Amino acid sequence: MLKRLLPYLAVGGLSFSASAAEEHAYGSDLSVGFGVGSMLSDWAQPGLHGVVGGRFDAFLEPYGSSAPRMGVSFFVSTTAGVFQNASETVDGNTNEFTFEALHTGVLSVLRYDTPATSWTGITGFGFGRIDLNDYYDGVHTLPTATFETGVRRSLGENFIDALVRASWATTRSLTGEREEWWCVQTMWSVGLHAR
């Protein structure tokens, strides 16, 4: 009798293990996007710059969970196409710059999308850095606090994001004065859910 039941018990155990693994599976999102942004400071000239970037989001809950998914996001973006200019006067000399910026960071994020939803919200907060690559022929690094919000349109295993990201930083200039910076970006991204 026991010999007859063993195959069924083994199959039942495998299916239970598979369902438990699926229930506790990790989920992730991959996306790439483009948009426009602006660097705001005392000496940045008003204007816009182009932005291209990508991100990887990792979650504790899989995409199919009904609750909001909390996770961590790694993003990178760089200026492209259209560049913003700036001018700074030091010791009576005016120096002209072109912002060629690399923006990287890590965010804690909340995603509310599920297979049953079409439009959902996006929120995130974290820290990063902006490297201005054309600053007196060197790199000027801005440590940033970054906030983001937006909406997501779910398309099954894929999605489209419309995102606004704002980063704030303070640093010292070559004159020793404390500078305050803002970087505001609006991006459209396309991505997919991975498991």
Secondary structure by P-SEA (a helix, b strand, c coil): ccccaaaaaaaaaaaaaaaaaaaaccccccccccbbbbbbccccccbbbbbbbcccccccccccccccccccccbbbbbccbbbbbccccccbbbbbbbbbbbbbccccccccccccccccccccccbbbbbcccccbbbbbbccccccbbbbbccccccccbbbbbbbcccccccbbbbbbbbbbbbbbbbbcc
